[in-house]
Amino acid sequence: MKLKEIELYEIKGGAVSATLLNSMARIISTVLELGRTVGSSIRRIYSKNYC
């Protein structure tokens, strides 16, 4: 079944898509990992424990 041009204009996408959710989850994961890395570095500097 083919849609007519007028019907194609009436199609509305959702505001939240799987791609958007995936990118938000990846951003949050990256920020958390960055926080862990910075926190670990600060803790090593204060305890003067270098590898």
N, C-alpha and C positions, 0 to 999 in steps of 0.2 A: 504494500500500500504506500503510495507516494503522497506526501503532503503538498498542499498548494502553497504558493508563496505567502499568502495572507496568513495561513496557519503557522508557517515557520516564524513569523514575526511575533506570534502570541506565545511561543515557548519561552518559559522563564526558568532560569537555572536557580539552584539553591544557593543561599548565602554561604553555607558551610559545606565544603566538599572534602573528599578524602585527601586530596592533595594539600589543601589548606591545613587540615588537621595534622597530616604527616609533617609538614614543614614547621608547624608550631611545636610539635613534640620534639623535633630535631633541634630547634632553637633552644628550648628549655633544657634539653639534655646537654647541649654544648655549654650553656651558661653554668649549669651545675658542675660539669666537669672542669670548667675554667675556675670556678670558685674553689673546688677541691685542690686544684693544682696550686693556686695562689696561697691558700691556707696552709698547705703542706710546706710550701717554700718559706713562708713567714715563720712557721714553727721550727723549721730547720735552722733558719738564721738566728732565732732567739736561743735555741738550745745549742748552737754551734756544732751541730752534728751534720757534717758534710760527707758525702760518699765519694 
